[in-house]
Amino acid sequence: MSAAALKRVVVVGNGIAGLTAAHTLRDAGFDGELTVVGDEVHPAYSRPALSKALLLDGDDLSSHTLPPASHGASELLGVRATGLDLDRRLVTLDDGTALPYEGIVLATGSRARRLSELPDEITLRGLDDALALRRRLARRPSVLVVGGGPLGMELASGCLAAGCRVTLVSQGEPLTAQLGPHLARVLTTAARERGLTVVETGPARVEGRAGDARVALDDGTVLRAEVLLSAVGDVPNTDWLTGTGLVVNGAVPVDERGLAAPGVVAVGDLAALPTPHGVRRIPLWSSAVDQARTAARALLHGTDAPPLTFQPYFWTEQFGRTLKAVGRLPAAGEPVYADGEPGGGPALMAWRQEDGSTTAVALDHRIPVPRLRSMTREPA
Ligand SMILES: Cc1cc2nc3c(=O)[nH]c(=O)nc-3n(C[C@H](O)[C@H](O)[C@H](O)COP(=O)(O)OP(=O)(O)OC[C@H]3O[C@@H](n4cnc5c(N)ncnc54)[C@H](O)[C@@H]3O)c2cc1C
């Protein structure tokens, strides 16, 4: 089917990838019938804010809000897609209806991976999870966080700021696998100075029964707390695509324009895209935005649309420190400091990576992101 024949487009998933795809379709001239299906009842919001400002900002519950959608689509919120028939070009919904389409955007993101089915194990993926956690933190419970990645550390930071006693269980030194040893050291030092107890272990297990869950470490130690939070990765939401042949190794592989099949694009945390380091998911906010912008145009214009040119951008806020990074992470070895100095306050630094690329990082520094990006094009 040619792009000109697209009269009906359905976007499944109302996160940042679905929202951006819908806006881009309109910006690129699509004036046909546009429907957005999202299983959360809330309008699209900023997911990264949930583990940052939303946990910290007292009574201000606005940090996660995004400007209202301007795509003029029919929005079916609180409705879940349950199946996809590629031959008949139909999406089935949990309200018993089915939506026909000529083009479809798969943008159902991912959910938190769990270590158990116990209700005591709390994860944070959505707005409702974050609001429920805020309510529990108000009573200042003791907290055990399992997972030493950026999300686990942000949650630990938020819980400490709420006045809780917090222990973080990490497989190896926190953040090292994601950021590299230098940046990990900066942030874990800040964490320890603020009172975080870090327990390094091999793989930890969540055991016990409902109402009495515990975390078992590889050396036999058992830890308990009033609140048990896990942050151990995410799992793409592909259940509704069962039987379509679109899912490989738990994600939807796409080409460099986001195309998964004729008339079908996949974007955001759900999609595995070609990168210089293989086909993989890049479950980050700016990646979802860039993928969605590219794929929406490809849905309309096929191979005449430009392919994705993606430069990773990541940020985190924790333990009073803010880090922004452009380029590949983890960053191995020691950086060159362009501003500031090791162990000090605000700093700008860069790494020349093994693959020849440069990673530029701002710590507590007000440098605008485009300027940080330009550092990756200058010799480190
Ligand atoms: C707490 C938290 C903090 C984060 N912090 C950062 C950060 O600091 N920096 C960063 O770069 N990234 C961060 N991320 C990751 C970033 O938020 C994601 O990469 C981004 O939100 C992915 O967008 P998405 O639209 O692909 O998926 P999602 O945001 O997951 O949106 C998908 C939507 O589809 C819905 N859906 C699922 N299944 C169905 C269905 N069958 N039918 C209809 N709707 C469905 C989901 O409920 C959801 O609303 C964070 C993530 C979390 C959870």
Ligand as a Chemical Component Dictionary entry (heavy atoms), coordinates in Angstrom:
data_LIG
# 
_chem_comp.id                   LIG 
_chem_comp.type                 NON-POLYMER 
_chem_comp.pdbx_formal_charge   0 
_chem_comp.three_letter_code    LIG 
# 
loop_
_chem_comp_atom.comp_id 
_chem_comp_atom.atom_id 
_chem_comp_atom.alt_atom_id 
_chem_comp_atom.type_symbol 
_chem_comp_atom.charge 
_chem_comp_atom.model_Cartn_x 
_chem_comp_atom.model_Cartn_y 
_chem_comp_atom.model_Cartn_z 
_chem_comp_atom.pdbx_ordinal 
LIG C1  C1  C 0 10.871 5.568  36.627 1  
LIG C2  C2  C 0 11.585 5.697  35.314 2  
LIG C3  C3  C 0 12.595 6.653  35.175 3  
LIG C4  C4  C 0 13.234 6.815  33.948 4  
LIG N1  N1  N 0 14.225 7.756  33.855 5  
LIG C5  C5  C 0 14.838 7.940  32.661 6  
LIG C6  C6  C 0 15.853 8.929  32.514 7  
LIG O1  O1  O 0 16.229 9.612  33.471 8  
LIG N2  N2  N 0 16.404 9.118  31.296 9  
LIG C7  C7  C 0 16.005 8.381  30.221 10 
LIG O2  O2  O 0 16.528 8.589  29.118 11 
LIG N3  N3  N 0 15.068 7.419  30.324 12 
LIG C8  C8  C 0 14.481 7.182  31.523 13 
LIG N4  N4  N 0 13.521 6.203  31.640 14 
LIG C9  C9  C 0 13.146 5.432  30.450 15 
LIG C10 C10 C 0 12.127 6.196  29.614 16 
LIG O3  O3  O 0 11.103 6.680  30.439 17 
LIG C11 C11 C 0 11.578 5.252  28.540 18 
LIG O4  O4  O 0 12.644 4.908  27.672 19 
LIG C12 C12 C 0 10.446 5.887  27.737 20 
LIG O5  O5  O 0 9.387  6.268  28.577 21 
LIG C13 C13 C 0 9.946  4.896  26.673 22 
LIG O6  O6  O 0 8.824  5.407  26.059 23 
LIG P1  P1  P 0 7.779  4.446  25.324 24 
LIG O7  O7  O 0 6.713  5.356  24.830 25 
LIG O8  O8  O 0 8.488  3.558  24.380 26 
LIG O9  O9  O 0 7.210  3.465  26.440 27 
LIG P2  P2  P 0 6.308  3.782  27.689 28 
LIG O10 O10 O 0 6.672  5.080  28.290 29 
LIG O11 O11 O 0 6.377  2.551  28.529 30 
LIG O12 O12 O 0 4.827  3.925  27.079 31 
LIG C14 C14 C 0 4.124  2.841  26.569 32 
LIG C15 C15 C 0 2.662  3.006  26.890 33 
LIG O13 O13 O 0 1.940  1.949  26.271 34 
LIG C16 C16 C 0 1.017  1.397  27.219 35 
LIG N5  N5  N 0 0.672  0.029  26.839 36 
LIG C17 C17 C 0 1.353  -1.118 27.107 37 
LIG N6  N6  N 0 0.721  -2.188 26.583 38 
LIG C18 C18 C 0 -0.382 -1.709 25.974 39 
LIG C19 C19 C 0 -1.448 -2.308 25.234 40 
LIG N7  N7  N 0 -1.471 -3.629 25.005 41 
LIG N8  N8  N 0 -2.432 -1.525 24.758 42 
LIG C20 C20 C 0 -2.400 -0.171 24.963 43 
LIG N9  N9  N 0 -1.417 0.458  25.648 44 
LIG C21 C21 C 0 -0.426 -0.300 26.135 45 
LIG C22 C22 C 0 1.794  1.506  28.523 46 
LIG O14 O14 O 0 0.936  1.389  29.635 47 
LIG C23 C23 C 0 2.374  2.901  28.374 48 
LIG O15 O15 O 0 1.448  3.886  28.750 49 
LIG C24 C24 C 0 12.875 6.000  32.852 50 
LIG C25 C25 C 0 11.902 5.010  33.011 51 
LIG C26 C26 C 0 11.263 4.852  34.228 52 
LIG C27 C27 C 0 10.204 3.777  34.385 53 
# 
loop_
_chem_comp_bond.comp_id 
_chem_comp_bond.atom_id_1 
_chem_comp_bond.atom_id_2 
_chem_comp_bond.value_order 
_chem_comp_bond.pdbx_ordinal 
LIG C1  C2  SING 1  
LIG C2  C3  SING 2  
LIG C2  C26 DOUB 3  
LIG C3  C4  DOUB 4  
LIG C4  N1  SING 5  
LIG C4  C24 SING 6  
LIG N1  C5  DOUB 7  
LIG C5  C6  SING 8  
LIG C5  C8  SING 9  
LIG C6  O1  DOUB 10 
LIG C6  N2  SING 11 
LIG N2  C7  SING 12 
LIG C7  O2  DOUB 13 
LIG C7  N3  SING 14 
LIG N3  C8  DOUB 15 
LIG C8  N4  SING 16 
LIG N4  C9  SING 17 
LIG N4  C24 SING 18 
LIG C9  C10 SING 19 
LIG C10 O3  SING 20 
LIG C10 C11 SING 21 
LIG C11 O4  SING 22 
LIG C11 C12 SING 23 
LIG C12 O5  SING 24 
LIG C12 C13 SING 25 
LIG C13 O6  SING 26 
LIG O6  P1  SING 27 
LIG P1  O7  DOUB 28 
LIG P1  O8  SING 29 
LIG P1  O9  SING 30 
LIG O9  P2  SING 31 
LIG P2  O10 DOUB 32 
LIG P2  O11 SING 33 
LIG P2  O12 SING 34 
LIG O12 C14 SING 35 
LIG C14 C15 SING 36 
LIG C15 O13 SING 37 
LIG C15 C23 SING 38 
LIG O13 C16 SING 39 
LIG C16 N5  SING 40 
LIG C16 C22 SING 41 
LIG N5  C17 SING 42 
LIG N5  C21 SING 43 
LIG C17 N6  DOUB 44 
LIG N6  C18 SING 45 
LIG C18 C19 SING 46 
LIG C18 C21 DOUB 47 
LIG C19 N7  SING 48 
LIG C19 N8  DOUB 49 
LIG N8  C20 SING 50 
LIG C20 N9  DOUB 51 
LIG N9  C21 SING 52 
LIG C22 O14 SING 53 
LIG C22 C23 SING 54 
LIG C23 O15 SING 55 
LIG C24 C25 DOUB 56 
LIG C25 C26 SING 57 
LIG C26 C27 SING 58 
# 
